[in-house]
Amino acid sequence: MASGFRNVIDFFAEVGLYDVVLPFLLVFTIVFAIFEKTRILGTEEIDGKQYARKNLNAMAAFVIAFFTIASAELVEIISEVSSNVVILLLASVLFLLLVGSFFKEEKEGFWLQQKGWQIFFMIIMFVGIVLIFLNAVGWLDQVWGFLSEGSGGNAVGSIILIVIIILFMVYIVKDNKEGSEKKKD
């Protein structure tokens, strides 16, 4: 038996809240914020201060958001990417909660003190977001198929071997400046 809240959610889905309104608001907000921050559409001077042109920024963001929701494929990609990014964010928060349980409580917290871990997790989050986008667009299966099957696997292995050989040759041939300066003295 469905609850009253479930019926409300179903009603919102029927009127297009999830397919039209929320993607429109998301795209409009992000594009408008980027336009306001970058001031790419110009500025106007009011009382001696420079302000972004809100009317142009809002109109351009409005049009871009409408073009976005006009494409069912883009809305589907936005929905899939958004839901997967939330899962990635939730996983990182839960991981930090578990890691934080092994550190003593300090005023600054433990996370801000260790730059190596920050960079490591930023790289992991970046790779996760790239994989989410590739999956949403449908390229991840194609790339994985190319890398793992048939001649694609041989081509990738050949490229990796060539890169390793080039890196080895650069390492061997590089001029050791410290050693050469000592020899000159």
Buried (B, 14 or more C-beta within 10 A) or exposed (E): EEEEEEEEBEEEEEEEBBBEEBBBEBBBEEBBEEBBEEEEBEEEEEEEEEEBBEEBBBBBBBEBBEEBBEEEEBBEBBBBBBEBBEEBEEEBEEEBEEEEEEEEEEEEEBEEEEEEEEEEBEEEBEEBBEBBBBBBEEEBEEEEEBEEEEEBEEEEEEEEEEEEEEEEEEEEEEEEEEEEEEEEE
